[in-house]
Amino acid sequence: MPTSMNEEAKVDKSSVTTFRTKDLNQAAFMWCQTGTKLVSLQGDRGKTTTIFFMFDLPMSEQQLQELQFRYANGETTVEPQLFIAKQNNLRDLLHTSLGQRRD
């Protein structure tokens, strides 16, 4: 079950959980998890465009919920250089998807 309107989770038959978030920092954190694959960026258009980062994680929905809970409570860590690299990569993908150049 999603913990907020920013994120959604569902489990498919192969125990890979699909996760989406519009929070860049949470996306970078999730992408740092072993075996996580960035699937796509999806946009929801309305008055403004909201971009969601879509991931496949090799864990059950329950494991994802536990990870999200620990993340929200500051009980998780990732290697800082890896986090920054993932964050920058996501930022570049976001700018590209919006048709902007990042200098």
Contacts in CASP RR format, 6 or more apart in sequence:
PFRMAT RR
TARGET T0000
AUTHOR 0000-0000-0000
METHOD contacts of the structure
MODEL  1
MPTSMNEEAKVDKSSVTTFRTKDLNQAAFMWCQTGTKLVSLQGDRGKTTT
IFFMFDLPMSEQQLQELQFRYANGETTVEPQLFIAKQNNLRDLLHTSLGQ
RRD
1 9 0 8 1.000
1 61 0 8 1.000
1 65 0 8 1.000
2 8 0 8 1.000
2 9 0 8 1.000
3 65 0 8 1.000
3 68 0 8 1.000
3 69 0 8 1.000
3 72 0 8 1.000
6 21 0 8 1.000
6 22 0 8 1.000
6 23 0 8 1.000
6 26 0 8 1.000
7 19 0 8 1.000
7 20 0 8 1.000
7 21 0 8 1.000
7 22 0 8 1.000
7 23 0 8 1.000
7 26 0 8 1.000
7 68 0 8 1.000
8 19 0 8 1.000
8 20 0 8 1.000
9 17 0 8 1.000
9 18 0 8 1.000
9 19 0 8 1.000
9 61 0 8 1.000
9 64 0 8 1.000
9 65 0 8 1.000
10 17 0 8 1.000
10 18 0 8 1.000
10 61 0 8 1.000
11 17 0 8 1.000
11 18 0 8 1.000
11 60 0 8 1.000
11 61 0 8 1.000
12 18 0 8 1.000
15 58 0 8 1.000
15 59 0 8 1.000
15 60 0 8 1.000
16 56 0 8 1.000
16 57 0 8 1.000
16 58 0 8 1.000
16 59 0 8 1.000
17 56 0 8 1.000
17 57 0 8 1.000
17 59 0 8 1.000
17 60 0 8 1.000
17 61 0 8 1.000
17 63 0 8 1.000
17 64 0 8 1.000
18 39 0 8 1.000
18 54 0 8 1.000
18 55 0 8 1.000
18 56 0 8 1.000
18 57 0 8 1.000
19 30 0 8 1.000
19 54 0 8 1.000
19 55 0 8 1.000
19 56 0 8 1.000
19 57 0 8 1.000
19 64 0 8 1.000
20 42 0 8 1.000
20 52 0 8 1.000
20 53 0 8 1.000
20 54 0 8 1.000
20 55 0 8 1.000
21 27 0 8 1.000
21 30 0 8 1.000
21 52 0 8 1.000
21 53 0 8 1.000
22 50 0 8 1.000
22 51 0 8 1.000
22 52 0 8 1.000
22 53 0 8 1.000
24 53 0 8 1.000
24 87 0 8 1.000
24 90 0 8 1.000
24 91 0 8 1.000
24 94 0 8 1.000
25 87 0 8 1.000
26 71 0 8 1.000
27 53 0 8 1.000
27 55 0 8 1.000
27 86 0 8 1.000
27 90 0 8 1.000
28 83 0 8 1.000
28 86 0 8 1.000
28 87 0 8 1.000
28 90 0 8 1.000
29 71 0 8 1.000
29 76 0 8 1.000
29 78 0 8 1.000
29 83 0 8 1.000
30 36 0 8 1.000
30 53 0 8 1.000
30 55 0 8 1.000
30 57 0 8 1.000
31 38 0 8 1.000
31 53 0 8 1.000
31 55 0 8 1.000
31 86 0 8 1.000
31 90 0 8 1.000
32 78 0 8 1.000
32 79 0 8 1.000
32 82 0 8 1.000
32 83 0 8 1.000
32 86 0 8 1.000
33 57 0 8 1.000
33 59 0 8 1.000
33 67 0 8 1.000
34 58 0 8 1.000
35 57 0 8 1.000
35 58 0 8 1.000
36 55 0 8 1.000
36 56 0 8 1.000
36 57 0 8 1.000
36 58 0 8 1.000
37 55 0 8 1.000
37 56 0 8 1.000
38 53 0 8 1.000
38 54 0 8 1.000
38 55 0 8 1.000
38 90 0 8 1.000
38 93 0 8 1.000
39 54 0 8 1.000
39 55 0 8 1.000
39 56 0 8 1.000
40 54 0 8 1.000
41 51 0 8 1.000
41 52 0 8 1.000
41 53 0 8 1.000
41 54 0 8 1.000
41 93 0 8 1.000
41 94 0 8 1.000
41 97 0 8 1.000
42 51 0 8 1.000
42 52 0 8 1.000
42 54 0 8 1.000
43 49 0 8 1.000
43 50 0 8 1.000
43 51 0 8 1.000
43 52 0 8 1.000
44 50 0 8 1.000
44 52 0 8 1.000
49 98 0 8 1.000
51 94 0 8 1.000
51 97 0 8 1.000
51 98 0 8 1.000
53 90 0 8 1.000
57 64 0 8 1.000
59 67 0 8 1.000
67 76 0 8 1.000
70 76 0 8 1.000
91 102 0 8 1.000
92 102 0 8 1.000
95 101 0 8 1.000
95 102 0 8 1.000
END
